Amino acid sequence: MAAPDALTATREAYDAVAGTYADMFRESLREEPVERALLAAFAETVRADGGGPVADLGCGPGHVTAHLRDLGLRAFGVDASPEMIELARRDHPDLRFDIGSMAALDLPGGTLGGILSRWSIIHTPPAEVPAVLAEFARVLAPGGRLTLSFWATEDPSVPSRPFDHAVAPAHRWSPDRLAGLLREHGVHETSRTYQEPLPTDRRQFRTVHLLARRTPAP
């Protein structure tokens, strides 16, 4: 999901833990009422704008892709890990799942009604993130919606900061920095939601859900 070396390392790391990861997170949305509400809002705005296809980028074993389908969206998943895609296809045979990179999506420009990037951007090296966000903008239709979820840096003036992720190298981000990069490509922030960590959470980082919209056609 980034430069070739980083992409290969991330893919191999997630291939190695795919089954365990799927077992851990298959039902995780049941414990996340705020995120379910945000996904419902995302789905409502996509449907209101015409209901174009929605890509779940970094879909893993496909449980969130299936949730988007249940919310009435024409959702499909993309992930760099072949093992994750195999699990997604097994568990959700009625949905489309593709092996691919966020930096080079095999999609025509301007065709998506929405993109969900849920903690997938964290494994992209910071130098490659602008190109990935430009790719998001390329495939979004005018008026298309984006939801970007990630962990925030403590200091908003620090663009990104690495942290110890259990699977692959990862970075936290300044929400202002990511919103600014999106604006450069005509994708403008519409709302921002913060969630504070629970005392029992392993990572004591703030969660950010950044919602944005591609500039509509005139």
Residue pairs with C-beta under 8 A, 6 or more apart in sequence:
1 7
1 10
1 58
1 80
1 101
1 102
1 103
1 120
1 121
1 123
1 124
1 132
2 10
2 101
2 102
2 103
2 123
2 124
2 125
2 128
2 132
3 103
3 125
3 127
3 128
6 123
6 124
6 125
6 128
6 169
7 80
7 101
7 103
9 168
9 169
10 80
10 81
10 123
10 168
10 169
11 80
11 81
11 82
13 167
13 168
14 21
14 60
14 79
14 80
14 81
14 83
14 84
14 167
14 168
15 81
15 82
15 83
15 84
16 83
17 167
18 61
18 81
18 83
18 84
18 86
18 87
19 83
19 87
21 60
21 61
21 84
21 167
22 60
22 61
22 63
22 84
22 87
22 91
25 60
25 61
25 63
26 61
26 63
26 91
27 63
28 63
29 35
29 36
29 39
29 63
29 64
29 67
34 193
34 195
35 149
35 209
36 67
38 147
38 193
38 209
38 211
39 64
39 67
39 68
39 71
39 116
39 147
40 71
41 211
42 114
42 116
42 145
42 147
42 211
43 68
43 71
43 72
43 73
45 114
45 145
45 213
46 52
46 54
46 73
46 113
46 114
46 144
46 145
47 72
47 73
49 113
49 143
49 144
49 145
50 113
50 143
51 72
51 73
51 74
51 113
52 74
52 111
52 112
52 113
52 114
52 141
52 144
53 74
53 75
53 76
53 111
53 112
53 113
53 114
54 68
54 73
54 74
54 75
54 76
54 112
54 113
54 114
54 115
54 116
55 75
55 76
55 77
55 78
55 105
55 107
55 112
55 114
55 115
55 116
55 139
56 62
56 64
56 65
56 68
56 75
56 76
56 77
56 78
56 116
56 118
57 78
57 79
57 102
57 105
57 115
57 116
57 117
57 120
57 136
58 78
58 79
58 80
58 102
58 117
58 118
58 119
58 120
58 121
58 123
59 65
59 77
59 78
59 79
59 84
59 88
59 97
60 77
60 79
60 81
60 84
60 88
61 84
61 87
61 88
61 91
62 77
62 84
62 87
62 88
62 89
62 91
62 92
62 95
62 97
63 91
64 116
64 118
65 75
65 76
65 77
65 88
65 92
65 95
65 97
66 75
66 91
66 92
66 95
68 75
68 116
69 75
69 95
73 113
73 114
74 113
75 95
76 95
76 96
76 97
76 98
77 85
77 88
77 95
77 96
77 97
77 98
78 97
78 98
78 99
78 100
78 102
78 105
79 85
79 88
79 97
79 99
79 100
80 99
80 100
80 101
80 102
81 99
82 99
85 97
85 98
85 99
88 95
88 97
89 97
98 106
100 106
102 117
102 120
102 121
102 124
102 132
102 135
102 136
103 124
103 128
103 131
103 132
103 135
104 135
105 135
105 138
105 139
107 139
108 139
109 138
109 139
110 138
110 139
110 140
110 141
110 142
111 139
111 141
112 139
112 140
112 141
112 144
113 141
113 144
113 145
114 140
114 144
114 145
114 146
114 147
115 136
115 139
115 140
115 144
115 145
115 146
115 147
116 147
117 136
117 146
117 147
117 148
117 149
118 147
118 149
119 149
119 150
119 151
121 129
121 132
121 148
121 150
121 173
121 178
122 150
122 151
122 165
122 170
122 171
122 172
122 173
123 165
123 168
123 169
123 170
124 132
124 171
125 169
125 171
126 159
126 160
126 171
129 160
129 173
129 178
129 181
130 181
130 184
133 178
133 181
133 182
133 185
133 187
134 185
136 146
136 182
136 185
136 187
137 182
137 185
137 186
137 187
137 214
140 146
140 187
140 214
141 214
142 214
142 215
142 216
142 217
143 213
143 214
143 215
143 216
143 217
144 213
144 214
145 211
145 212
145 213
145 214
146 182
146 187
146 210
146 211
146 212
146 213
146 214
147 209
147 210
147 211
147 212
148 178
148 182
148 208
148 209
148 210
148 211
148 212
149 207
149 208
149 209
149 210
150 172
150 173
150 178
150 207
150 208
150 210
151 163
151 172
151 173
151 203
151 205
151 206
151 207
151 208
152 172
152 173
152 174
152 175
152 194
152 205
152 206
152 207
152 208
153 159
153 160
153 161
153 172
153 173
153 174
155 174
156 174
156 175
156 176
157 174
158 174
159 173
159 174
159 177
160 171
160 172
160 173
160 174
160 177
161 171
161 172
162 169
162 170
162 171
162 172
163 170
163 171
163 172
163 203
163 205
172 205
173 208
175 192
175 208
175 210
178 210
179 189
179 192
179 210
179 212
182 188
182 189
182 212
183 189
186 214
186 215
187 212
187 213
187 214
187 215
188 212
188 213
188 215
189 210
189 211
189 212
190 211
190 212
190 213
191 211
192 208
192 209
192 210
192 211
193 208
193 209
193 211
194 206
194 207
194 208
195 206
195 207
195 208
195 209
196 206
197 203
197 204
197 205
197 206
197 207
